[in-house]
Amino acid sequence: MDKKYDHKISEKKIYKMWEDGGYFKPKIDLKKKPFTIILPPPNASGKMHIGNVLMIAIEDILIRWNRMKGVPSLWVPGTDHAGFETQTTFERELKEQGKSRLDFDRETLYKNIWDFVYKNKEDIDNQIRSMGASVDWDRYVFTLDKKSLDVVIDTFKRMEKENLVYRDDYVVNYSFKWGTTFSDAEIVYKEKKSPLYYIKYGPFTLATVRPETKFGDTAVAVHPNDKRYQKYVGKEIEVEGLNGNFKLKVIADTYVDPHFGTGVVKITPGHDKNDFEVGARHNLKAKNIIGLNGRLNEFAGKYAGLKILEARARVVEDLKKRNLLVKVDENYTHLAPVDYRTGDYIENLILPNWFIKVEDLAKKALEVVKSGNLKIYPKWREKTYVRWVENMHDWAISRQVVWGIRIPAWYSVKENPNLNITFLDPKGNVCKGKILDLLQKYNFDDIAGGLQSLIASKESKYVVSRSSPGKDYLQETDTFDTWFSSGQWPLICTGYPSSKDFDYFYPTNVLETGWEIVTKWVSRMVMFGMYLDPKGLSPFKDVYLHGMVRALDGKKMSKSLGNVINPEEYQNEYGTDALRMGLIAGTANGKDFSFPRDKVIAYRNFANKIWNMARFILMMFEKRKKKVPMFRRNQLDCSINPSDREILEKLNKTIKKVDSSLNKYRFADAGEVIYHFVWDDLASNYLERVKTRKDMGTALSVLRHVFINSLKLLHPFMPFVTEEIWGKIPRKNKDMLIISAWPKVKN
């Protein structure tokens, strides 16, 4: 046995032995209940990060633990196409080449991104292997595989048939930068300092941070119990405007905070979600006064064509000139919506979109948690899920990006002559307009072949179909929100709707992921699982939410801050086992934590410690020259001494504590128990006593027994070094450690 453990040599060799031996593939045994985990699919937009290592470490612990207990254990790997994020990553590469997505027709751009993603997928797969993940590669799934597409499209067709899908003009979260909508779960609210303008509105003075949206106002609102304004409720007021005077109705609604500003607010349904809901309650019209280009449109009169901030400055200047600006609070702070990925500005706009009715779906997703049939760990994270599902709105599922699963809706150009089309002509020029007008100059095949985008009004007639229903049909260019497809991930990965795998391995046992996507992803999976499964079951029995790994300084990792931790550097220097165990031991249950560099180093030292223990045991075996009997408790009862009994009892307690902790998803606790048993009780105490024992045969028999069981306990946490040592320890069972029996408590 070499003097030092070389993880760089062992890890690749050991993983190949596992994979080639077929140890990751569970057999269906109807006499046993399986244990199933679905790997949260890493994004195909780039390499995996340090948080992915924690995720894989936790899930691999559960899989290896159950596999060693004799449970048919399935862990399905996969990758997410990550529509919006992957396309924006690819677009950055195009920009470096002096190109833009607008230089390509839709199909060409899709193919180029596909090639880009497949290179990333190979890198990600290699990373998953390097982290020791014992996933069943034969069941690998990509969210754009045919079986994924089939499930997602069939789900959409079913929901549309059952009137759970509709198209409507609706206030959505729109990014001018990315040219797409965001779901409520994909935006965050950032505190922002903005001037608060107090403006004269007829007999009122009201406060707003957005005076430029006044051209989209359809009412003025007060609180029903605000005695100051009750005489105005239900009446119309005349407001002096910048493009001429106009009239607005005064309404009463509990949405209004009587303590904000003057207790009077303007209602702009086209550019504020709360205002849109107020408008719906009071039958108010809604109109966009800002276009998809981020500029004010014709409703703004002389301000048309100005960007939002330019228009705001001009409007404020003109309000001052007309003495309509009462005062300005320059220190007002409020929460503004930004996209969760990059923090860029989000505008509320009315757009025709595809929506899912979530009321009934959300009720079931809420009840399954409240009833305890689906448990969330740690318990205190449950409230995030509950609050989100309780307040869920209808879900805008369409995205204006190319990379993704295209919505299978088709529009006849004859029946829908007002479709707004953008396409590349045969010379590569960008052409825009209504399809009726474009067909006067271009033939249909050129338009279809060069199609970039299509916008259909909510009244447009469509046909849902996998393929074109006729010669004059154009397909919807919007793609499904990534969470729509990944929301069906457990079903897709287990062979839904009909397969031996689905019948046996579904529903899965536990969904393990980061707490930050409990709203975006977990809630969607529960809704789809209960909707699609014939038995109406949740797609998993438990949810475990781990915390985020932050930089060494405690800040969120960011390329711009230069504090991103590359897992490969730590794997190369300290070994994968040390990185995995360091992350496990460094986290409080479900809470964010700073990257535990010191613990990673400590567990590198621990790997060396157990390697040296193995060398010592082998040396003692060689020194004795006699065969050391295998440990059998009943046969040795008369010969074992108090220190033997003590270490055996401590081994029993360790097994109990590890099993108990893993059953409760307390991974750090389990890891700490094993560490202290091996280092303190076994290495520092018992092993030192063995060196001076006269009854060396009995001592070595007990030592080997305890050490072998320690390797078993450690294996789910530190699989590489334990498997390497296992192959060098003389023992009766010649199976690899990965499939050896989990230790049992012995009396």
C-alpha positions in Angstrom: 0.0 0.0 0.0 1.5 3.4 -1.0 2.7 5.7 1.7 0.3 8.5 0.6 -3.2 8.5 -0.8 -3.1 10.1 -4.3 -6.7 11.2 -5.1 -5.7 12.3 -8.6 -5.0 8.7 -9.6 -7.6 7.0 -7.5 -10.7 9.0 -8.3 -10.9 8.4 -12.0 -9.9 4.8 -11.7 -12.4 4.1 -9.0 -15.3 5.8 -10.8 -14.6 3.9 -13.9 -14.7 0.6 -11.9 -18.1 1.6 -10.5 -19.5 2.6 -13.8 -18.1 -0.3 -15.8 -19.4 -2.7 -13.1 -23.0 -1.5 -13.5 -23.2 -0.7 -9.8 -25.3 2.4 -10.4 -28.1 0.5 -12.1 -30.9 -0.7 -9.8 -32.9 -3.8 -10.5 -36.6 -3.8 -10.3 -37.6 -6.1 -7.4 -41.3 -6.0 -6.7 -40.7 -7.5 -3.3 -38.9 -4.4 -2.2 -39.8 -0.7 -2.1 -37.4 1.4 -4.1 -35.6 4.6 -3.2 -35.6 7.2 -6.0 -34.0 10.6 -6.4 -34.1 12.8 -9.5 -31.0 15.0 -9.9 -32.0 18.6 -10.2 -30.8 19.2 -13.7 -27.8 21.6 -13.9 -28.2 24.4 -16.5 -26.6 23.7 -19.9 -25.5 27.4 -20.0 -22.2 26.7 -18.4 -20.1 24.7 -15.9 -21.4 23.6 -12.5 -20.7 25.7 -9.5 -19.8 25.0 -5.8 -23.5 24.8 -4.9 -23.8 21.8 -7.3 -21.1 20.0 -5.4 -23.1 20.3 -2.2 -26.3 19.1 -4.0 -24.5 16.1 -5.4 -22.8 15.3 -2.1 -26.1 15.2 -0.3 -28.0 13.2 -2.9 -25.1 10.7 -3.3 -25.1 10.1 0.5 -28.8 9.2 0.4 -28.4 6.9 -2.7 -25.3 5.1 -1.4 -26.8 4.7 2.1 -30.0 3.1 0.7 -28.1 1.0 -1.9 -25.9 -0.4 0.9 -29.1 -1.2 2.9 -30.2 -3.5 0.0 -32.8 -1.0 -1.3 -33.2 -0.8 -5.1 -31.9 2.8 -5.4 -32.3 4.9 -8.6 -30.7 8.3 -9.1 -31.6 9.8 -12.5 -29.2 12.3 -14.0 -29.9 15.0 -16.5 -29.4 18.5 -17.8 -31.8 21.4 -18.2 -31.7 23.4 -21.5 -32.4 26.5 -19.3 -34.0 28.5 -22.1 -33.6 32.2 -21.3 -30.3 31.8 -19.4 -28.6 29.6 -22.0 -29.7 31.9 -24.9 -28.4 35.0 -23.1 -25.1 33.2 -22.4 -24.8 32.3 -26.1 -25.7 35.9 -27.1 -22.8 37.2 -25.1 -20.5 35.0 -27.2 -22.2 36.3 -30.4 -21.6 39.8 -29.2 -17.9 39.1 -28.7 -17.9 38.0 -32.4 -19.6 41.2 -33.4 -22.9 39.4 -34.1 -26.4 39.4 -32.7 -29.3 37.0 -32.5 -31.1 39.3 -35.0 -28.5 38.2 -37.7 -30.2 34.7 -37.8 -33.5 33.2 -38.6 -35.1 31.3 -35.8 -34.1 27.8 -36.9 -30.5 28.7 -37.6 -30.2 30.4 -34.2 -31.7 27.3 -32.5 -29.2 25.0 -34.2 -26.2 27.2 -33.2 -27.3 27.2 -29.6 -27.9 23.4 -29.7 -24.2 22.9 -30.8 -23.1 25.3 -28.0 -25.2 23.4 -25.4 -24.0 20.0 -26.4 -20.4 21.0 -25.7 -21.4 22.3 -22.3 -23.4 19.1 -21.6 -20.3 17.0 -22.1 -18.4 19.2 -19.6 -21.2 19.0 -17.1 -21.4 15.2 -17.4 -17.7 15.0 -16.7 -18.1 17.2 -13.7 -20.9 15.0 -12.3 -18.6 12.0 -12.7 -15.7 13.8 -11.0 -17.9 14.5 -8.0 -18.5 10.8 -7.5 -22.2 10.9 -8.3 -23.5 7.3 -8.5 -26.2 8.1 -11.0 -27.6 5.7 -13.5 -26.2 7.1 -16.8 -28.3 4.7 -18.9 -31.3 6.7 -17.8 -29.9 10.1 -18.5 -32.4 12.8 -19.6 -32.0 16.1 -21.3 -35.0 18.5 -21.2 -35.0 18.7 -25.0 -34.9 14.9 -25.6 -37.7 13.5 -27.6 -39.3 11.9 -24.5 -39.1 15.2 -22.7 -40.8 17.0 -25.6 -43.5 14.4 -25.9 -44.5 14.7 -22.2 -44.4 18.5 -22.2 -46.4 18.9 -25.4 -48.9 16.3 -24.4 -49.4 18.1 -21.1 -50.0 21.4 -22.9 -52.5 19.8 -25.3 -54.4 18.2 -22.4 -54.5 21.4 -20.4 -55.7 23.4 -23.4 -58.4 20.8 -24.1 -59.5 21.0 -20.4 -59.6 24.8 -20.6 -56.7 25.3 -18.2 -54.8 27.2 -20.9 -55.8 30.5 -22.3 -54.4 33.5 -24.2 -55.0 37.0 -22.9 -53.7 40.5 -22.7 -52.2 40.6 -19.2 -49.7 42.6 -17.3 -46.6 40.6 -17.4 -43.0 41.2 -16.2 -41.1 42.3 -19.3 -37.4 42.8 -19.8 -36.5 45.3 -22.5 -32.9 44.0 -22.2 -33.7 40.4 -22.9 -36.9 40.9 -24.9 -38.9 38.4 -22.9 -41.4 38.0 -20.1 -40.5 36.7 -16.7 -42.7 34.8 -14.3 -43.5 36.2 -10.8 -41.1 33.6 -9.4 -38.2 35.0 -11.6 -38.3 38.5 -10.4 -37.0 40.0 -7.1 -37.8 43.3 -5.6 -34.8 45.6 -5.0 -34.8 48.6 -2.7 -34.4 51.7 -4.8 -34.1 55.4 -4.1 -36.3 57.5 -6.4 -37.9 61.0 -6.4 -41.5 60.9 -5.2 -43.5 63.5 -7.2 -46.6 65.2 -5.7 -48.8 66.2 -8.7 -52.0 68.1 -9.0 -54.9 65.9 -10.3 -58.0 67.9 -10.5 -59.1 68.6 -6.9 -56.5 66.2 -5.5 -52.8 66.1 -5.0 -51.3 62.6 -5.4 -47.8 61.1 -5.1 -46.1 58.9 -7.8 -42.6 57.8 -8.7 -43.7 57.4 -12.3 -45.3 60.6 -13.7 -44.6 59.5 -17.3 -47.2 56.8 -17.0 -50.0 59.4 -16.5 -51.0 58.9 -20.1 -52.1 55.4 -19.2 -54.2 56.4 -16.2 -57.8 55.2 -16.2 -59.0 56.2 -12.7 -58.1 57.8 -9.4 -58.5 55.6 -6.3 -59.0 56.3 -2.5 -59.6 54.0 0.4 -63.3 53.3 1.1 -62.9 54.4 4.7 -61.0 57.6 4.0 -63.4 60.3 5.1 -61.4 63.0 3.4 -62.4 61.9 -0.1 -65.7 60.0 0.3 -67.7 62.8 -1.5 -65.7 62.2 -4.6 -66.2 58.4 -4.9 -68.2 57.4 -8.0 -67.8 60.8 -9.6 -65.6 62.0 -12.5 -63.0 64.7 -12.1 -61.3 66.8 -14.8 -57.5 66.6 -14.8 -55.3 69.2 -16.4 -53.0 67.2 -18.7 -49.9 67.8 -20.7 -51.6 66.8 -24.0 -54.9 68.4 -23.1 -57.4 67.9 -20.2 -59.0 64.6 -19.6 -61.5 63.0 -17.2 -61.0 60.2 -14.7 -63.4 58.3 -12.5 -62.8 58.3 -8.7 -63.1 54.8 -7.3 -62.8 53.3 -3.8 -60.6 50.3 -3.2 -59.0 48.7 -0.2 -55.8 48.4 -2.1 -55.1 52.1 -1.4 -53.0 52.8 1.6 -54.5 56.0 3.1 -51.2 56.7 4.8 -49.1 56.7 1.7 -48.6 60.2 0.2 -51.9 62.0 0.3 -54.0 58.8 0.3 -54.9 59.3 -3.3 -53.3 57.2 -6.1 -53.6 57.1 -9.9 -54.5 53.8 -11.4 -52.5 52.7 -14.4 -53.6 49.2 -15.2 -51.2 48.7 -18.2 -48.1 49.3 -16.2 -48.7 48.0 -12.6 -49.9 44.6 -11.5 -51.8 45.9 -8.5 -53.4 48.6 -10.7 -54.3 45.9 -13.2 -56.1 43.9 -10.5 -57.9 47.1 -9.3 -58.9 47.8 -12.9 -60.3 44.3 -13.2 -62.4 44.7 -10.1 -63.8 48.1 -11.3 -64.1 47.3 -15.1 -61.4 49.8 -16.1 -59.7 49.8 -19.4 -56.0 49.0 -19.6 -53.6 50.3 -22.2 -49.9 50.2 -22.9 -48.3 53.5 -23.2 -44.8 52.0 -23.5 -43.9 49.7 -26.4 -41.7 46.6 -26.6 -38.8 48.9 -27.6 -38.9 50.7 -24.2 -40.2 53.9 -25.6 -43.5 55.8 -25.1 -46.0 55.2 -27.9 -48.7 57.3 -29.6 -50.9 57.5 -26.4 -48.2 59.8 -25.0 -48.8 62.5 -27.6 -45.8 64.7 -28.0 -43.7 62.5 -25.7 -44.0 59.5 -28.1 -40.7 58.0 -29.0 -38.9 58.9 -25.8 -37.3 56.4 -23.6 -38.8 56.0 -20.1 -36.3 58.1 -18.2 -36.1 60.7 -20.9 -39.9 61.0 -20.9 -40.0 61.2 -17.1 -37.6 64.1 -17.1 -39.6 66.0 -19.9 -42.9 65.3 -18.1 -41.5 66.6 -14.8 -40.2 69.7 -16.5 -43.5 70.4 -18.2 -45.4 69.8 -14.9 -43.3 72.4 -13.3 -44.0 74.9 -16.1 -47.7 74.5 -15.6 -47.5 74.6 -11.8 -48.9 71.1 -11.6 -45.9 69.8 -9.6 -46.5 70.5 -5.9 -43.3 69.1 -4.4 -40.7 66.4 -4.7 -39.4 64.0 -2.0 -35.9 63.3 -3.2 -35.2 60.6 -0.5 -38.1 58.3 -1.1 -37.2 54.6 -1.2 -39.3 51.8 -2.6 -39.1 48.3 -3.9 -38.7 48.0 -7.7 -38.9 44.7 -9.7 -35.7 43.4 -11.3 -34.9 40.1 -13.0 -33.6 37.5 -10.5 -30.6 36.6 -12.6 -28.9 39.9 -13.5 -30.8 42.5 -11.5 -31.9 44.3 -14.7 -35.0 46.5 -14.9 -38.4 44.9 -15.3 -41.4 46.8 -16.7 -45.0 45.8 -16.3 -46.5 45.6 -19.8 -49.7 44.3 -21.3 -48.9 41.6 -23.8 -50.8 38.7 -25.4 -49.5 35.6 -23.5 -50.2 32.0 -22.9 -51.4 31.4 -19.4 -52.1 28.5 -17.1 -55.1 28.7 -14.7 -53.5 27.7 -11.4 -56.3 28.0 -8.9 -57.3 24.3 -8.7 -53.7 23.1 -9.2 -52.4 25.4 -6.4 -55.2 24.2 -4.0 -54.0 20.6 -4.3 -50.3 21.6 -4.0 -51.1 23.5 -0.8 -53.2 20.8 0.7 -50.7 18.1 0.2 -48.2 20.0 2.4 -50.7 21.2 5.0 -51.9 17.6 5.4 -48.4 16.3 6.0 -48.4 14.0 3.0 -45.6 16.0 1.6 -43.0 17.1 4.2 -40.5 19.9 3.7 -37.2 19.8 5.6 -36.1 21.8 7.5 -39.6 22.5 8.8 -39.0 26.3 9.0 -38.6 26.5 5.2 -42.2 25.3 4.7 -43.7 28.7 5.2 -41.9 30.0 2.0 -43.7 27.3 0.0 -47.0 27.8 1.7 -47.0 31.6 1.3 -46.1 31.4 -2.4 -48.8 28.8 -3.3 -51.5 30.6 -1.3 -50.9 33.8 -3.3 -50.1 32.2 -6.7 -51.5 34.1 -9.7 -52.3 32.6 -13.1 -48.9 31.6 -14.7 -47.6 33.3 -17.9 -45.9 30.3 -19.5 -44.7 31.8 -22.8 -41.2 33.3 -23.3 -40.0 35.3 -26.3 -36.8 33.3 -26.7 -35.7 30.8 -29.4 -34.0 28.3 -27.2 -36.6 26.1 -25.6 -39.6 23.9 -26.4 -41.7 25.8 -28.9 -45.4 26.2 -28.1 -47.3 23.8 -30.4 -49.9 26.4 -31.6 -50.3 27.3 -35.2 -51.9 30.4 -36.9 -53.4 30.4 -40.4 -52.3 33.6 -42.1 -55.6 33.7 -44.0 -57.6 33.6 -40.8 -55.2 35.9 -39.0 -54.1 38.6 -41.5 -53.0 41.0 -38.7 -50.2 38.8 -37.3 -47.1 40.9 -36.6 -44.1 39.2 -38.2 -40.4 39.7 -38.1 -38.3 37.7 -40.5 -35.1 37.7 -42.5 -35.6 38.0 -46.3 -33.4 35.8 -48.6 -30.8 38.6 -48.7 -30.5 38.7 -44.9 -32.4 41.9 -44.3 -34.7 42.2 -41.3 -38.3 42.7 -42.4 -41.3 43.6 -40.1 -45.0 44.1 -40.6 -48.4 42.5 -40.7 -48.5 39.3 -42.6 -51.2 40.5 -44.9 -48.9 43.4 -46.1 -45.8 41.3 -46.2 -47.4 38.7 -48.5 -47.8 41.3 -51.1 -44.1 41.5 -51.5 -42.7 38.2 -50.3 -43.8 34.6 -50.8 -45.0 32.5 -47.8 -42.0 30.1 -47.9 -39.5 32.9 -47.6 -41.3 34.3 -44.6 -41.7 30.9 -42.9 -38.0 30.0 -43.7 -36.7 33.3 -42.3 -39.1 33.7 -39.4 -37.7 35.3 -36.3 -40.8 36.2 -34.3 -44.5 36.3 -34.4 -46.9 38.3 -32.2 -50.6 37.3 -32.3 -53.3 39.2 -30.6 -55.4 37.5 -27.9 -58.3 37.2 -30.4 -56.2 35.3 -32.9 -57.4 31.8 -34.0 -55.0 29.0 -33.4 -54.8 25.2 -33.7 -52.8 23.1 -31.2 -50.9 20.5 -33.1 -47.5 18.7 -33.1 -47.1 19.5 -36.8 -48.4 22.1 -39.2 -52.2 21.7 -39.8 -51.9 23.2 -43.4 -49.8 25.0 -45.9 -50.6 28.5 -44.8 -49.9 28.0 -41.1 -47.1 29.6 -39.1 -46.1 28.2 -35.7 -46.1 30.3 -32.5 -42.5 31.5 -31.9 -42.8 31.7 -28.2 -41.3 28.9 -26.2 -42.4 27.4 -22.9 -41.1 28.9 -19.7 -38.3 26.6 -18.5 -40.2 26.0 -15.3 -43.1 24.6 -17.3 -40.9 21.8 -18.8 -38.7 21.2 -15.7 -41.9 21.2 -13.6 -42.6 17.8 -15.1 -39.0 16.5 -14.5 -39.8 13.7 -12.0 -42.5 12.4 -14.4 -40.2 12.6 -17.5 -37.2 11.0 -15.7 -39.2 7.9 -14.5 -40.8 7.1 -17.9 -44.3 8.8 -17.6 -46.9 8.0 -18.7 -46.3 4.3 -19.1 -43.2 2.2 -18.4 -41.9 -0.4 -15.9 -39.8 2.4 -14.4 -42.8 4.7 -13.9 -44.8 1.9 -12.3 -42.0 1.0 -9.9 -39.9 4.1 -9.2 -42.6 6.8 -9.1 -43.4 8.7 -7.0 -39.8 9.5 -6.0 -38.7 9.6 -2.3 -37.1 12.9 -1.9 -36.5 16.1 -3.9 -33.3 17.7 -2.7 -32.5 21.2 -4.0 -31.6 24.8 -2.9 -34.2 26.7 -0.9 -34.1 29.6 -3.4 -36.1 27.7 -6.0 -38.8 26.3 -3.8 -41.2 28.8 -5.5 -39.9 28.6 -9.0 -39.5 24.9 -9.3 -40.7 22.8 -6.3 -44.2 24.2 -6.4 -44.5 23.6 -10.1 -43.4 20.0 -9.8 -46.0 19.4 -7.1 -48.8 20.9 -9.2 -47.9 19.0 -12.4 -47.3 15.8 -10.5 -50.6 15.8 -8.8 -52.4 16.9 -12.0 -50.8 14.3 -14.3 -50.4 11.3 -12.1 -53.4 9.0 -12.4 -53.3 8.5 -8.6 -53.0 12.2 -8.0 -49.9 11.7 -5.9 -47.1 14.3 -5.1 -44.0 13.5 -7.3 -42.0 13.1 -4.1 -42.7 12.3 -0.4 -40.1 14.7 1.1 -38.4 17.9 0.1 -35.0 18.8 1.5 -33.9 22.3 1.0 -30.2 23.0 1.4 -28.7 26.5 2.0 -26.7 28.5 -0.5 -22.9 28.3 -0.4 -21.6 31.8 -0.3 -18.1 33.2 -0.9 -15.4 33.1 1.8 -16.4 36.6 2.8 -20.1 35.6 3.2 -21.2 37.4 0.1 -23.1 35.9 -2.7 -20.7 34.6 -5.3 -20.6 36.8 -8.4 -18.2 37.0 -11.4 -18.4 40.8 -11.1 -17.1 40.6 -7.5 -14.4 38.1 -8.4 -15.3 35.8 -5.5 -16.6 32.8 -7.4 -15.2 29.5 -6.0 -14.2 27.0 -8.7 -14.9 23.5 -7.4 -12.3 21.9 -9.7 -9.5 23.8 -8.0 -10.4 22.3 -4.7 -10.9 18.9 -6.1 -7.5 19.0 -7.7 -5.7 20.2 -4.6 -7.6 18.5 -1.8 -9.6 15.7 -3.4 -13.3 15.3 -4.1 -13.9 13.5 -0.8 -12.5 16.4 1.2 -14.5 18.9 -0.8 -17.7 16.9 -0.4 -17.3 16.3 3.3 -16.1 19.8 4.0 -19.3 21.2 2.5 -21.5 18.7 4.3 -19.9 19.5 7.7 -19.9 23.2 7.0 -23.6 23.7 6.6 -26.3 24.3 9.2 -29.5 22.6 8.3 -31.0 24.5 5.4 -29.2 27.7 6.1 -26.8 29.7 3.9 -23.2 29.5 4.8 -19.8 30.7 3.8 -17.6 28.3 1.9 -15.8 26.3 4.6 -12.3 26.2 3.3 -10.8 25.2 6.6 -13.1 22.2 6.9 -12.1 21.1 3.4 -8.5 21.1 4.4 -9.4 19.3 7.6 -11.1 16.5 5.7 -8.2 16.2 3.4 -6.2 15.5 6.5 -8.9 13.1 7.6 -8.6 11.2 4.3 -4.9 10.9 4.9 -5.6 9.7 8.5 -7.8 6.8 7.5 -5.3 5.9 4.8 -2.5 5.7 7.4 -4.8 3.7 9.7 -5.2 1.2 6.9 -1.5 1.0 6.4 -0.9 0.4 10.1 -3.5 -2.4 10.1 -1.9 -4.1 7.1 1.5 -3.7 8.7 0.3 -5.3 11.9 -1.3 -8.2 9.9 2.1 -8.7 8.1 4.0 -8.5 11.3 1.8 -11.2 13.0 2.4 -13.6 10.1 -0.5 -15.7 11.4 -4.0 -15.6 9.9 -6.2 -13.2 11.8 -9.7 -14.7 12.3 -12.7 -12.8 11.1 -14.6 -11.2 13.9 -17.6 -13.1 15.2 -19.0 -11.7 18.4 -20.3 -14.9 19.8 -17.0 -16.8 19.4 -14.9 -13.9 20.8 -17.0 -13.0 23.8 -14.7 -14.9 26.2 -11.5 -13.4 24.8 -12.3 -9.7 24.2 -11.2 -7.2 26.8 -12.9 -4.1 28.2 -11.4 -1.8 25.5 -12.8 -4.1 22.8 -16.2 -4.0 24.4 -16.0 -0.2 24.6 -15.1 0.3 21.0 -17.8 -2.2 19.8 -20.4 -0.4 21.9 -19.3 3.0 20.5 -19.5 1.5 17.0 -23.1 0.5 17.7 -24.0 4.0 19.0 -22.3 5.5 15.9 -24.4 3.4 13.6 -27.6 4.3 15.4 -26.8 8.1 15.3 -25.8 8.0 11.7 -29.0 6.2 10.7 -31.1 8.5 12.8 -29.5 11.6 11.4 -29.8 10.5 7.8 -33.4 9.6 8.3 -34.0 13.2 9.4 -31.8 14.7 6.6 -29.3 16.0 9.2 -26.2 15.3 7.1 -23.8 17.5 9.0 -24.7 15.7 12.2 -24.2 12.3 10.6 -20.8 13.4 9.2 -19.6 14.8 12.5 -20.5 11.6 14.4 -18.5 9.4 12.0 -15.6 11.8 12.0 -15.2 11.9 15.8 -15.7 8.1 16.1 -13.0 7.3 13.6 -10.5 10.0 14.6 -11.1 10.2 18.4 -12.4 6.8 19.5 -10.8 4.5 16.9 -7.6 6.1 15.8 -6.5 8.1 18.9 -7.8 5.7 21.5 -8.4 2.1 20.6 -5.7 1.7 17.9 -3.1 3.0 20.2 -4.0 0.4 22.8 -3.9 -2.4 20.1 -0.2 -1.7 19.6 0.7 -3.0 23.1 -1.8 -5.9 23.3 -0.6 -9.4 24.0 -3.7 -11.1 22.6 -2.9 -9.6 19.1 -5.1 -12.0 17.2 -8.2 -10.9 19.1 -7.2 -7.3 19.0 -6.6 -7.3 15.2 -9.8 -9.2 14.6 -11.8 -6.5 16.5 -9.8 -3.7 14.9 -10.4 -5.0 11.4 -14.1 -5.4 12.1 -14.5 -1.9 13.5 -12.4 -0.3 10.7 -14.3 -2.2 8.0 -17.6 -0.9 9.4 -16.2 2.5 9.7 -15.3 2.5 6.0 -18.9 1.5 5.3 -20.3 4.3 7.4 -17.9 6.8 5.7 -18.5 5.5 2.2 -21.6 7.6 1.3 -19.7 10.7 2.5 -16.2 10.0 1.2 -16.7 7.3 -1.5 -13.3 7.4 -3.3 -10.8 7.0 -0.5 -13.0 4.4 1.3 -13.4 2.3 -1.8 -9.6 2.5 -2.5 -8.8 1.4 1.0 -11.5 -1.3 1.0 -9.8 -3.0 -1.9 -6.6 -3.4 0.1 -8.0 -4.8 3.4 -8.1 -8.6 3.6 -11.6 -9.8 4.3 -14.0 -12.6 3.5 -16.4 -10.6 1.2 -14.7 -9.7 -2.1 -17.5 -7.3 -3.3 -16.7 -3.7 -3.8 -17.6 -1.3 -1.0 -20.3 0.4 -3.0 -22.5 -2.7 -2.8 -21.4 -4.0 0.6 -24.0 -4.4 3.4 -24.6 -1.3 5.6 -23.6 -1.9 9.2 -26.1 -3.2 11.6 -26.3 -2.7 15.3 -25.2 -5.9 17.0 -26.0 -6.9 20.6 
